[in-house]
Amino acid sequence: MSVPDRPPQTADLGVLTGLRSGKRSFYPAYVRSTERLERTVEALDGISRALVRTAEGPRALVEAVVRTAAEHLQARRLLLAVADGALRAARPRFLLYADDVLIDDETLVPAEVREHLEVLRTRPWEAGTPDSSRGWVRAPMTLDDEPVGGIAAQPGVGVEVADTDLAVLRVLANQAAVALHNTFLFHAATALRGRTEELSEAAERQARDLAARNAELAATQARLLDAMQRQALDDERRRIARELHDSVTQYVLSAGMTVEVCRAELEALGGQAGDIAGRLATAKDLNRQAVERLRAAIYALHRTSQEPAGPLPVMLERLSTVHLTTDLDVRVRVEGSPQPLPPEAEQSVLRLTGEALFNSATHGKAGRALVRLRYLPDAVVLTVSDDGGGDPAQLRRALRMSRVADMSGRHRGLANMVARAEELGGRLSIRRSGMGGVLLRVDVPLPVKSAQEAADDH
């Protein structure tokens, strides 16, 4: 006799509940299945809550896994542990839930839990086999199908553990394995962020220090240029003071002594000679005043310059006032767009100009001089012209001779000017000035060469 088919509604109920019985015990079994289904849904919800806590780091997720598993089994105690040698960077190595407290200190683990901790650590593959000792259950924790630890739990009173419950424990354990596997990456990323922040702060400090040092360097360079310009001006003043003291003053004193001797001799003769002696007395007084004025000028020239430094055109203007206005009327003209030169180059240009003006006043007996500074795209041109009686051809011959042998040193100043021009990578030329005297021209190419580069060229 064939067995009649079951009613369709009975088969559908079996599919939904997992029950295939039509006996009177069907309803109690259905209730138990529904309860397990509700716990499973709650566990899955706990898993989802744990997953969204990965940003807080591996420990936060592992703690959430342990609490979720304990809630699912209503467990009084639940242990999650990593096997020895597995997941070496994982921290913590185990976590025990006991009466709503999480423990990761092995000295606080109760004796009855230690045997399960030993199994999960040394024989994690046994976590997947049934264990009925004192009502504990275990589930393996795997990573790439390899056992790396597990979960051991003591379900609450009256809780019947089904296959679905063990499946929930396995899902939770495996999620914890992934989190612990990522511990190294998490700590590495945290360390990298900290190191990056340290490097960024160090770079900012270095940038601030560099800016401060650059500012100090710029200020030092400005002070150095100021000192060099002052030194150039002071050197020129002292040189002129020495010339006045060693030559002009001595000539005036000699003239005064000659006047005094003549006056004394004429006064001894008496008569008309006495009248001439009286006039010589006046000349003697004028001579004395000249000596006093020369000494005052020498004292003023020996004093250190107190004027603030400035660009080359300004320093040329100041240099022109060093020479006594009664000897030489100096005018300065600047053409083109001034551009700063290296401090050594500007000092050399100042000394060249001072030497040229001194030659115009002393040797050329000039009354007027023109200093012209031209800034060209590829060169700086300096010319000093005067209305004196100097002969350009004679100066060129003297310069050629001084390069061979200058025994007297008379044209040493002119030779020094040539040397300074060559040190700048330029050249000095001498010709007739449109004012009737001598014109000295110095052409300095841009950019200005260093002293070593100019020496290598020669």
Secondary structure, 3 states (H helix, E strand, C coil): CCCCCCCHHHHHHHHHHCCCCCCCCHHHHHHHHHHHHHHHHHHHHHHHHHHCCHHHCHHHHHHHHHHHHHHHHCCCEEEEEECCCCCCCCCCCEEEEECCEEECCHHHCCHHHHHHHHHHHHCHHHHHCCCCHHHCEEEEEEECCEEEEEEEEECCCCCCCCHHHHHHHHHHHHHHHHHHHCHHHHHHHHHHHHHHHHHHHHHHHHHHHHHHHHHHHHHHHHHHHHHHHHHHHHHHHHHHHHHHHHHHHHHHHHHHHHHHHHHHHHHHHCCHHHHHHHHHHHHHHHHHHHHHHHHHHHHHHHCCCCCCCCCHHHHHHHHHCCCCCCCCEEEEEEECCCCCCCHHHHHHHHHHHHHHHHHHHHCCCCCEEEEEEEECCCEEEEEEEECCCCCHHHHHHHHHHHHHCCCCCCCHHHHHHHHHHHHCCCEEEEEECCCCCEEEEEEEECCCCCHHHHHHHC
